[in-house]
Amino acid sequence: MKTLTGAEIVIECLKEQGVDTVFGYPGGTILNIYDALYKHQDEITHILTSHEQGAAHAADGYARATGKVGVCLATSGPGATNLVTGIATAFMDSIPMVAITCNVAVSLLGRDSFQEIDITGVTMPITKYNFIVKDITKLADTIRRAFQIAQTGRPGPVLVDITKDVTAGTFEYESQTPEPVKRQEDSITEEDLETALQLIRKSQKPYIFVGGGAVAANASEELSSFAHKIQAPVADSLMGKGAFDGTDELYTGMVGMHGTKTSNFGITECDLLIVVGARFSDRVTGNAAKFAKRAKILQFDVDPAEINKNVKTYASVVGDVKVILRKLNARLDPINHEEWLAHIDRLKDMYPMRFDKSMLTGPYIIEKIYEITQGDAIITTEVGQHQMWAAQFYQYKYPRSFLSSGGLGTMGYGLGASLGAKLGCKDKIVINVAGDGCFRMNMNEIATAARYNIPIIQVVLNNHVLGMVRQWQTLFYGKRYSHTVLNDQVDFVKVAEGLGAKAYRVTSMDDFEPVLREAIELNVPVVIDCQIHCDDKVFPMVSPGAPIQDAFDAEDLKI
């Protein structure tokens, strides 16, 4: 046992938890922690981002790519509030993250002091739990508890706010070994398992719908065994990408607003929908009252609050989905559904994913990225058309290879996330796919990549409009393009070069492949500005509020 300052206790607790990388931005109230961090820079790498929001997204990306807890730091007031969007992004997608902020001294709290904000009050709805530490005797245990909460059950972000006088004070510190994170098994009952087994054995047309919970639980191996044992086709949500191998013969693509017709029609026709770690987002279900109406719905989820929240289930098993699938696999004999699978294969043949192959388009670029990386890269995205193309036309073979803001839909997420992903997985090619609208949001993080020579590749699908909003304006708002045209004088190549990166502009199909190959070979931060047409659209599509079986594409609009 030794006597340390509160700031030193924070650093020692991070080391206890195995934290090797943190992302942040210093300021007055957090200076004591940064001073302590300076003395441990050979043990904990700190990445100074260009903006606190970038730090939160980087911590999130690090967590998604590695499965570890991401950590970000910020000072009080605007520093803390600049983390809010990143914390909310992690909360909506159930990402384990610990955000450490510092506040004014206890004597100054509640007095509208300089850069004072009640950040625990602000973040209460968007954190799994949050704390304000005003007593140094509780500091170490609070940080340890924050890491445990972030990882246990359904993961999520936890915020720890520490007053400056606590970081300056001294107290005795004794190192502890972190408690192992236990999988949630106690809620898995024999009765629920037996009901699930009966439903599976009786089904003639089973379908598996997998979400981000399967990724969080590291359940890919069990999921693959389960799907092949019961011969069921598999569709995924945006967050579920990679949980099931996208090249597997049972895979049918994403479901929902921009899902494949095969997945949307197949789920509509199935008699049993087995939902593994998914929460029935409105972008998945469309009209929830008409979702999978021919099916009994069997839901596996670690969070009991998700059962019957958006869609009424017939039965459920609550607990860690890896454990649930392992228990079911042990009791199931192989089941033959060849006739059902043959029907799904016919749907695949009838409704392939199509795009215009005569010009440079988003789908062409995504397919080319897949071809060149052989599906072995980590793809991060912003939010919009490019995000959907990245989900549709890259085949994700592994979990934690597709990082995107699903629930909150955060423009500006992907670039920061790509930095975190690359630092967490240094041997992987990391490519962030953005639209020009999203790239404008946080493109200052290119300077962060350049400062630390983090070799991410930023691909901008530049159509000079807010593409997804324009698509809605075209289809549903009489082509009234209100404030969605970005045809100004911004030159992304010059901006990128000014921020310290290598940059290219691509205007034709023939140009993209050699540029991407060169970018990979260079192993430095690279921005590729790809000029595509402003009216390229994401298809298939389901109109907002319509059932998913009403999916349409460009061919349907010609009728």
N, C-alpha and C positions, 0 to 999 in steps of 0.2 A: 504494500500500500504506500502511495506517495501523494504529496500535496501538489495539486496542479491548479492553474487558473481554469475558469469555466471554458474559455476558448480552447485550451489544451485538452480538456476533457472531451469536447466535441470531436477534436481530431482523433483522439485515442479511441473513441467509440466508433468512428468511421472505420478505423483500422481493424477494430474488433470484427466488424461486419464484413470485412474483406473488400471494402471499397477501394478501388485503385484509380478511379477517374471521377472527377466532379466538374460541373459546368457552372459558371457564375459570373458575377459582376460586383465589384466591391463598392463600398460607400461608408459613410460615417459610422453608423451603428454596428456594422459587421467587421470593422477594422481589426478588432482584437482576434477574431477568428482568422482573418487573412494573415495577420502577423504570425499566428501559430502555424498556419498552413505553410508559410514561407520556410519554416524550420523543418518541415516534413515533405518538401517538394520532391525528394528522391523516393518517397513511398506513395504519395498520392499526386497524380497528375491533375493540375487544374487547367481547364480550357476557358480562357477569357473570350466570351462571345461578344458580338457587336451590340447585342440588346438582350435584356433579361428574358424576353419571350423566346429568343433563340436558345438560351440556356435550358429553359423548361422543355422545349421540343427536343433538344439534344439529349437530355436525360431520359426522356420518353423513348427516343429512338434507340438509345443504348439499352434500355430495359427490354424493349420489344425484340431486339436482335440477339441479345445474350440470355435473356431469361432472368437476369439479375435485377436488383433494385437500382434504378437510376437516381442520381443525386444532383440537385441544383441548389445554388446559394444566391441570396440577394439581400440587399440592405433594406431598411425600412421605407415606408411611404411609397413613392413611385417605383422604387426597385421591387418591392413586394407586389404591388398591384400589377406590374408588368409581367409577373409570373402567372397571373390569373388565367389567361386564355390557355396557356400550356397545361396548367393544373386541370382545368375543365376538360381539355382534350383527353388527358390521361384518365380522368374519372369516367368519362363517357365510354371509353374503350377498355376499362378495367386493367390499367397498366400499373405495375408496382413502382412507385416513385416516392422519394422523401425530399421535400422542399424545406430547406432550412433558411429562415429569415431572422433578422435581428430587429429589435424595436428600441425605442428610447428607454431610458432608465425607469425603474418602477416609480420613482418620485415624479416623473414627468408624464406618466400615462394619464390619459383622460383630460389633458390640459390643452389640447390642440397644439402640442409642441411641434417644433420644426421636423418635418418628414415623419410625423406620427400618423399611423393608420391602424385601425383595428383589423388586422389582416386575418385573424382567426374568425372574426365575425363575417368578413367579406367572403372567406372561402368555405364557410360551414356547409353550404349546399353542394360544393363541388369537391369535397375531400371525403375519403372514407372515415377519417378522424383527423382532428387537429388539436394542437396544444399551444398554450403560452406558458413559458417557463419563467417564473419570477422568483424562484428559490433554487439556489445552486445545489442544494442537497438532493433535489429531484432531477437534476439535469441528465445524468448518465442513464438512469432508469427510463426516463422519458424517451431519449433517443433510441435506446434498445427496444422499447415498446413500439415506437414508430416503425422500425424496420420489421418487427414481427407482424404488426397489423397490416402493413403494406403487402405482405406476401401470403398471409393466411386466408384460406377460403377463397372468396372472390377477390382477386388482387385490386389494388387501387392506390391513389396518391394520399400521402399523409403529410401535413404541414406541421413543422415545429418552429414556433416563434420564440425567440430568446431575448430578454431585455439586456441592454448593454452592460448594466452593472453586474448581471450574472456572468457574462463572459469575462469581466474584469476581476471578479472575486476569486477566492481560492477555496478549495475543499479537497478532502481526501478522495483519491481515486484508486480503485482496484480493478484490474482487468478481469473480464468475464468471457467465457466461451459462449457464443450465441446459441440459444436453444434451437434445435432443429425444427424446421417448419413441417408440421404434420399435415398429411392429407386428410381432408374431411371425410371420415368413414362412418362415424357414429350414427349419422342420419340415414344411412342406407339400410333399409329394413328387409328382412326375408320376404315379407308379404309383398312389398313393392317389386322386388326382383322376380318373384314368382308370377306376378301379374304381367310384368314386362315379357317374361319368357313365353307365357301363354299367348300373348298378342303376337309376338314374333313368329311363333310356330304356326299359328292359324292364318297368318297373312298370306295372300296370294300375290299382292302387288306392293311390296314394301319399298319405301324410299327413305334415304337418310339425308337429313339436312344438318350440316355442320357449321358451327360458328366459332367465334374467337375463344370461347371457353375451352375448346379442344386444344387450341394452341397453348393457352395459358397452363393447361394441365399436362402438357407434353404427352398427349395421348395418341399421337399419330400412329404408332405401331399397333396399339390395341384397336384403333379405329379401322385400320386397313384389314386386320385379321377379322374383325367383326363383319365388315362389308362383304368380304369374300366368302365368309362362312355362311352368311344368309343370302348371298347373291342379290344384293340390293344396289341399285344405282345411287350415286352420291352427288348432291349439289351443295354449294357452300354460299355463305354470305361474304361480303367484302372482308370482314374481319377473320373469317375462317379460311382464307386463302392459304394453301400450303399445308393445312392440317391433314388433308387427303391429297395424294399425289395427282397433280393435274394432268399427268400423262397416262394414268391408269385407265383401263378400258371401262371401268365402272363410273368414271367421272363424267358428269354431264354439264358442268359449268355453273356459273353463278345463278342465283334465283332472285327474282324481284323486278324492280323498275327497269333495270338494264341487264337483267339476267337473260340467259339463252331461252329460246322458245322451248327447247327440249326440257330444260329444268322446270320452267313454268307450267308447261302442259303436263309433264310427267307427274309433278306434285299434285296437280289438279285431278289427275286420274287415279292416283294411288289409293290403296285401302288402308295403309298404315304409314304414317309419317313419323319417323324416329328422329327426334330433334336433339342433337348433341352439342350442348354448350352454346346455344343461340337464344336470342331474347325476343324474336318476332318484331323487329323494327318495322315501322310503317313502310320503309323503302323496300322491305322484303315482302311483306304481306299484301301490299296494295290495300284493297278493300278487305279489312280483317274479317268482316262478317261473311265473306265469300271465299275465304282462304281455305284450301284443302277440304272442301265440304264433304267429299266422298270418303275421307279418311278418318280413322281414329288416330288421335295425336298422342304420341308417347314421348314425353320430354325428360331428358337427363340434364340436370343443372346443379351447380354447387350452391346457388342462391335460391332459397325457397321463395323469395319475393318475386322471382320471375315466373313462377308457376301460376298460370291462369291470369297473368297481368294484362297481356295484350290479346291473347288467343286462348280460348277454352280448351284444356287438354282432357283426354279420356283417362290417362294415367300418367304417373311421373315417378321418377326416382331422384331423390335429392342427395347430392354428395359429389365428391370429386369424380369427374367423368372418366378419368383414367382407371380408377378403382372399379367404377360401375361396369365399364366395358370389359375389364379383366375378369370380373366375376361372371358376367354373362357369357363370355367366350368359353370359360371353363365348363359351363353347363350346356352349351349348345352343340348339337351335332350339325354337320353341313346340311343346308336346305337348298333344294333345287328350284330356281325360279327362271329357267331358261326361256320360257315363253314370254314372260314379262320383260326380260332383258332384251329379247329379240325385238319386242315392240319399241323399247326405248332406243335401240340401235336404228330402227326405221325412222324415228323422230330425228335422230342426229343426222341421218342422210337427207331427210326432207328439209331440215332447217339449219344448215351450216352457217357459221358466222361469215358474213361477206363484207367486203369493202372495195372501193374503187382502186384498182391496181394500175391505173394509167398515170397516176400523179403522186407526188409526195403527200402522204396523209399520216395522221396519228397512228392508225392501226398498222400501216406499213412500217413505221419507225419502231413501234413496239415489237412487231414480229421480227424485225431485223436485230433488235437488241437481244431478243431471245435466242435467235440463231447464232449470233456471235458469242454470247456468253454461255451458250448451251444450257440455259436454265439454271446456272449455278451462281448467279449474282444475287445481291440484295437490292430490291427495287423499293425505293421510297417514292411517295407522290405527294403532291398538293391536292387540291379538291376541285373537281369539275370534269369536263369532257376527257382530259388527258388521264385522269384518275380511273375513269371507267374503261378507257381503252387499255390502260395498263393492267386492269383486272381481267379484261376479256381476252387479250391477245398475247399475253405472256403466260406460259404454263409453269405454275409454281409447283415444283416437285417436293419442296421441303418446307416445314414450318419455319416461321421467323424470317422468311425471305421476302415478304411483302409487308411494308410498313406504311400505313395510311390512316388518316383521321376519319373514322367511320361514323361515330355517333354525333360528334360536334360539327364535323365538316369544316375543319379549320384551314382556310387559305393561309399559306405561309408556314404550314407545318413541316413540309417535306425536307427542306434544305437543312434546317437545324437537326431534324431526325437523321438525315444522312450522315452528318458529322458524328453524332453519337453512335450510329450503327458501324461506321468505319473504324472508330476508335475501339469499339467493343469487339469487332471482327476484322482484324487487320489483314487477314489473308483473303478476304472476300472483295470482289469488285462491287462497289456501291454506286448506284445510279439513281439520282433524283429526277423524276419526270414531273415537269411543271407546265402550266399554261403561262402566257405572258402576264395575265392579270395576277396570278398567284406569285409569280417570280418577283413582281414589284413589291410585294408585301414585306418580304424579309431577305431581299437579295444582298443586303449588307453583310449577311453571314458568309458570302463568298470571301470577304476580307478575313474572316476567321479561318476559313479553309486555307487561304494563302499564307496567313501569319504562321500557322503551325504545319504547313505543307501537308494537309490532310487530302489525299488524292481521291476526292469524290468527283464524279462526272455529273454535271448539271445539264440535262437535256430540256430545252424550252420548246414546247410546241406552240409556236408564235403565230396566232391567227389574227392578231391586232384587234381582238374583241374579247369580251367576257363570254366565252364560248357556250357554256351550259345555260347561262341566263339568256343569251341570244337564241339558243335552240328553243327554249320555252317561249320566248317572244315570237319566234317564227311560227310555232305550232299552235299556241294558245292565245296570243295577244296581237293578232293581225299584223305581224311584222312591224310593230311600233318599237323601234330599237332605242328605248329611252335610256340614255347614259350607259351604254354597253360597248361603245366603239372606242378603242384605244389607239387610234391611228394618229399618233403624235410623233415627236422627234426623238424619242428615247431610242438609243442604239445600244442594245445589250452587249454587243461585242466590245464596244468602247468602254462601257461601264465595267464589264468583267475584267478587261485588261487594266483599267484604272484601279480596280480592287486587288490586282495582283495575280489574276488567273490567266491561263491560256484560253483563247476563245476562237471559235469558228462560226461562220454562217453557212448554212446549208439551204439550198433552194431547189435541188432536184433529187430524184431517187438515187441516181448514180453517185451522188456526192456523199451520202450519209455513211455508208459502210466503211469506206477508207478513213473518214474522219473519226468515227467511233473506234476503229481499230488503232488508230494513231493515239487517240486519247487514252485508251487502255495501256498502250505501250509506254507512254510518257510518264505515267504514274505521278502526276501532279494535278492540282485542281484545274478542271477544264469546264468551260461553258460552251454548249453547242446550241446555237440559235437556229431553229428549224422553221422555215417559213411555210406555213400551210394555209389552205383556203379558209376564209372566215365563215363559210356556211357548211363545212363538214359537220356531220351530226353523229351522235351516239345512238346506234340501234343494236338490238331491239329496244323498244321503250314501252312502258305502260303509263298511260295517262294518270296523273295524280287522282287518287280516289277510286280508280277502276280496279277490277279484279285482275290478278296476274295472268289469267288465261286470255285476257284481251291484249296481250303483247302484239305490237306491230313493228314493221320495219319499213325501209324505203320502198320495197316492192309493194307492200300493202297500200302505201299512200298513192301509188300510181293507179290503183284499181278505180 
